Amino acid sequence: MFFTLLGILLFVLCSSASARVVYVFNSPLDITRYYTTQIVGEQNNARFELIEFDSNQVLLSHRILLNPPLDISCLDNTLSNPNTGFAYKYTITGQTLESCSISPTAVASTYIDASELALEASVMISKIHSDILPDHQLLGHILFDRVFQLTSLKKFRVLLPRIANQLQEHKQLIVNEGNHTFQILLLSKRK
């Protein structure tokens, strides 16, 4: 299943994230379109987190960044092309999640790297359309404040052991929680 784009956040009362998909063709004759999802999440004024994973759900990089672009404007209509894909900006305030389209080039790839974090099997939770039939119904706000955050599989297993076991078996699950539907992805560590 093609993931709709994501963002990563460390939540305070209000935070924002940007995400884009970059499509990669291995050769002009390649019939499979591969893509990389890139998530840029605001931590504070000068520090951002960058997560990249591919269409096979392999975690490619996880970095803390300095000085990425700060204010990315919403667009009236979606722009896309085969090389840069689609891009979105997500904003979470309390229990409200809003998103809008942004220019795929707005999430620049020229950052000053602060550090590369350890890569391990991790869980990513993304918001998807609520008309998709969920595999599970959850009560309470278990996942909402973890949406767009990279969580180690070990920590996720403590939170939701039954869901973690099914996630390891299926690699992704659709879960409904209140008014929101989430896709939970298991990202494997890079070899």
N, C-alpha and C positions, 0 to 999 in steps of 0.2 A: 504494500500500500504506500502510495506517495505521501510523505508527510507534508502537511501544510507547515508553513514556516514558524519558527520558534524564536524565543528570546530568553535570556537568563537574568534572574533578579535576585538580589539579597534585599528582602523586603523591609522597608520602613513604612511610614504611612502612605507615601506615594513614590513610585519608582518607574523607570522606563527601560525599554530594551528595544533593540533593532535586530532584524534578522534578514538574511538573504539566502537564496539558493544559487549556487554557481554550477552551471552545467558543464560537463567535461566529456568530450568525444575522444576516444583513444586513437581513432583513425577516421578518414573520410568514409570508409566502408563499414564502420562499426554500426551494427543495427541496435545495439543497446545504448541507451542514454544514461550515463552515470551523472550523479550530482553530489555536490558537497553542500551541506547546510552550515551556515556560519551564523553564530549568535553573538551579539555584543550586548552585554548587560551592564548597566550602571551600578557601581558600588558606592562611589562618592564623587566629588567634584573632579578629581584628577585620576581616579583609578577605575578601570573597566575590566570586565572579564570577557575573554573571547573563547568560544567553544566551537570546534569544527568537527563534523562527522560526515561520513559518506553514505551513499544510498544502500550500502550493505550493513549499516548500523555499526560501523567501526569508528571508534573515537580517534580522530586524527591529531588533535591538539587541544590543549587546555592551558590558557595563559592569562596572566594578569597584565594589563596594558596601562601605559601612561599616555595621556594626551590624545585620545581618539576624538572624532568629531562630537561636539556637544549637542547642538540644536539641529535636529533633522526635521524638516517640514513635511507635513502630510500633503499628498497630491489629491486632486479632484478625481482623476481616473488612473487606472493601473497601467504602468509602463512595463513592458517585458521585451526581452529578445532572447534568442537561443543560447547566447553566451553568458548572460548575467542572471537570467531567471527572474524571480519575483522577490520583492522586498517589502517588509512590513515593520511598523513601529507599534509596540505594545505598551500600554500604560495601565498600571494597577493602582487603584485607590481603594483602600479598605477591601470590600468584597466585590468590587466592580472592576471588570477587565474590559478595556477598550482597545481597538486596533484601527490602523489606517494604512493605506498604501504609501510607500515612499519610493524615491528613485533607487533602482538597484545599485547605482554608483555612489549613493549617499553613504553607504557603509564602506568607507575606504579601507583598503588593505595595507596602507602604509602607516603603521603604528610604531611607537617606540615600545619595544618589549620590555617588560619589567622582569618577568620570570616565567618559566615553563613549569607547570604543576605536574605531579605524578599522574600517569594515566592508568586507570584501573577500570574494571567492569563497573558501569555506572547506569543510573536510571535518569531518564529525561521525561518530564511530563509536559505535554503541550495541549493547548486549548484547541478544540476542533468544533465543527458545526454540530449543534445539538440534534439534528435530524438523523445522525448516524446511530444505528442500533448498538447499544452498549453490551459488552460481555458481562459487566457487573454493575450493581447499584450500591453506592456507598452512602452511609448516613454521616452527617456532620461535615466539618470542613477539614478533612484529612489531607486532601491533595491541593486545595486551592492556593495555600500560601507556599507551596513547593513548585508551582508551575514555572517553567523556564529555568529552574535551578538544576544543576548537575549534582546528583546525590549518589554516593557510593552504594553499590548493591548491598553491602553489609548493613549500612544504616537503614536502607529501605526495608530490608528483611525484618529488622527489629520493629519498624512501624507497621508493616502489613505482611506478615509471614506467608499467609495463604496466597495473596496476590503475587508476592515475590516468587513463589514456587511456580505459579502458572506463567509468570512472565519469563522465567528461565526456560520453560518448556516451549512457549509460543513466540518469544522474542518481542511481542507487542500485544497490548490489550487496549480495549476501549472501555472506559469506566465513566459512569454518570454519577455526579455528586451534586445534589440540589438542582440549580438551574444550569449547571455547566456539564459539558461532556469533555473528557480528556482522553488523549492517546498517551499511553505509557510505553516508552521504548526502552529496551535493554540495549545499551551500547557496549560492545565488547572492546577490550583493550587492544591497542595496536600491537601487531606482532613484530 
